[in-house]
């Protein structure tokens, strides 16, 4: 089994609040993410696929095709967007890195056919990232 990872980058804004809570509790739990004026991140996205190399090409998947799928299905929907307001897949969800990773998986999985989607890794900051394996 071979694992192939493609790295992409996008920028997006969000606000994480629980509308059922007070402003004080939201600040206590979500910190800067509860900022009334929103805030943004420079996300790094790593998409890993797995499979066996095709004997005719040596690829488990053509990386150009993988890049196009990521751009069409993810980056065009998320880059320079407000996750709370502009992204239908995040409607009624907390726009956390955890939930965003799950939604990115859902955006990509139907389009990966030559091999299998293995992992979506999403770096929010230098200190925080998530990994989702479709479980």
C-alpha positions as CSV (number, residue, x, y, z in Angstrom):
1,X,0.0,0.0,0.0
2,X,1.3,3.4,-1.0
3,X,0.2,6.7,0.5
4,X,0.2,9.9,-1.6
5,X,-0.4,13.3,0.0
6,X,-1.2,16.6,-1.8
7,X,-0.9,19.9,0.1
8,X,-3.1,22.9,-0.6
9,X,-3.7,26.2,1.1
10,X,-6.7,28.4,1.7
11,X,-7.9,31.3,3.8
12,X,-11.2,31.5,5.5
13,X,-12.9,33.4,8.3
14,X,-15.2,32.1,11.0
15,X,-16.8,32.7,14.4
16,X,-17.4,29.9,16.9
17,X,-20.2,30.6,19.3
18,X,-23.0,28.6,20.8
19,X,-26.1,30.8,20.4
20,X,-27.7,29.2,23.5
21,X,-24.9,30.6,25.7
22,X,-24.1,34.0,27.1
23,X,-21.4,36.1,25.5
24,X,-19.3,35.6,28.6
25,X,-19.6,31.8,28.4
26,X,-18.8,31.8,24.7
27,X,-15.6,33.8,25.4
28,X,-14.6,31.5,28.2
29,X,-15.1,28.4,26.0
30,X,-14.1,29.6,22.5
31,X,-11.7,32.4,23.3
32,X,-10.7,34.5,20.3
33,X,-12.9,32.3,18.1
34,X,-16.0,33.9,19.6
35,X,-14.9,37.4,18.4
36,X,-18.0,39.4,17.3
37,X,-16.1,40.7,14.3
38,X,-15.0,37.2,13.2
39,X,-11.4,36.2,12.6
40,X,-9.5,34.2,10.0
41,X,-7.0,31.5,9.5
42,X,-4.5,30.5,6.8
43,X,-5.3,26.8,6.5
44,X,-3.0,24.2,5.1
45,X,-4.8,21.2,3.8
46,X,-3.2,17.8,3.3
47,X,-5.2,15.2,1.4
48,X,-3.8,11.7,1.5
49,X,-4.9,8.9,-0.7
50,X,-3.8,5.2,-0.6
51,X,-3.6,2.4,-3.1
52,X,-1.3,0.3,-5.2
53,X,0.5,1.8,-8.1
54,X,-1.0,1.2,-11.5
55,X,1.4,-1.0,-13.5
56,X,0.9,1.2,-16.7
57,X,1.6,4.5,-15.0
58,X,3.3,3.9,-11.6
59,X,0.7,6.2,-10.0
60,X,-1.9,5.3,-7.4
61,X,-3.6,8.4,-8.6
62,X,-2.7,11.1,-11.1
63,X,-1.6,14.1,-8.9
64,X,-2.9,16.6,-11.5
65,X,-6.3,15.0,-11.2
66,X,-6.1,15.0,-7.4
67,X,-5.2,18.7,-7.4
68,X,-8.1,19.5,-9.7
69,X,-10.5,17.6,-7.5
70,X,-9.3,19.4,-4.4
71,X,-9.6,22.8,-6.1
72,X,-13.0,22.1,-7.6
73,X,-14.6,20.5,-4.6
74,X,-12.9,22.2,-1.7
75,X,-10.9,25.3,-2.4
76,X,-13.4,27.0,-4.7
77,X,-16.0,26.5,-1.9
78,X,-13.8,27.6,1.1
79,X,-11.0,29.9,0.0
80,X,-11.6,33.5,1.1
81,X,-15.0,32.6,2.4
82,X,-16.8,33.1,5.7
83,X,-17.4,29.5,6.9
84,X,-20.5,30.6,8.9
85,X,-22.2,32.5,6.1
86,X,-20.8,31.4,2.7
87,X,-20.4,27.6,3.0
88,X,-23.6,25.6,2.8
89,X,-21.8,22.5,4.1
90,X,-21.1,24.3,7.4
91,X,-24.7,25.6,7.8
92,X,-25.9,24.8,11.4
93,X,-22.5,23.4,12.4
94,X,-19.8,24.8,14.6
95,X,-17.2,25.9,12.1
96,X,-14.4,24.3,14.0
97,X,-11.4,22.6,12.4
98,X,-12.8,19.3,13.5
99,X,-16.1,19.8,11.7
100,X,-14.4,21.4,8.7
101,X,-12.2,18.3,8.3
102,X,-15.2,16.0,8.3
103,X,-17.0,18.2,5.7
104,X,-13.9,18.3,3.5
105,X,-13.8,14.5,3.5
106,X,-17.4,14.5,2.4
107,X,-16.6,16.9,-0.4
108,X,-13.7,14.8,-1.7
109,X,-14.6,11.2,-1.1
110,X,-17.1,10.8,-4.0
111,X,-14.5,12.0,-6.5
112,X,-11.6,9.7,-5.5
113,X,-12.1,6.6,-7.6
114,X,-8.7,5.2,-8.7
115,X,-7.7,4.6,-5.1
116,X,-9.1,5.4,-1.6
117,X,-9.2,8.6,0.4
118,X,-7.1,7.9,3.5
119,X,-6.8,11.1,5.5
120,X,-7.8,14.8,5.5
121,X,-5.3,16.7,7.7
122,X,-6.2,20.4,8.3
123,X,-3.7,22.8,9.9
124,X,-5.5,25.8,11.4
125,X,-2.4,27.3,13.1
126,X,1.2,26.3,13.7
127,X,0.0,24.6,16.9
128,X,-3.3,23.1,16.0
129,X,-4.4,20.6,13.3
130,X,-6.9,17.8,12.9
131,X,-6.7,14.5,11.1
132,X,-9.9,12.8,9.9
133,X,-9.9,9.2,8.5
134,X,-13.5,9.0,7.5
135,X,-14.6,7.1,10.6
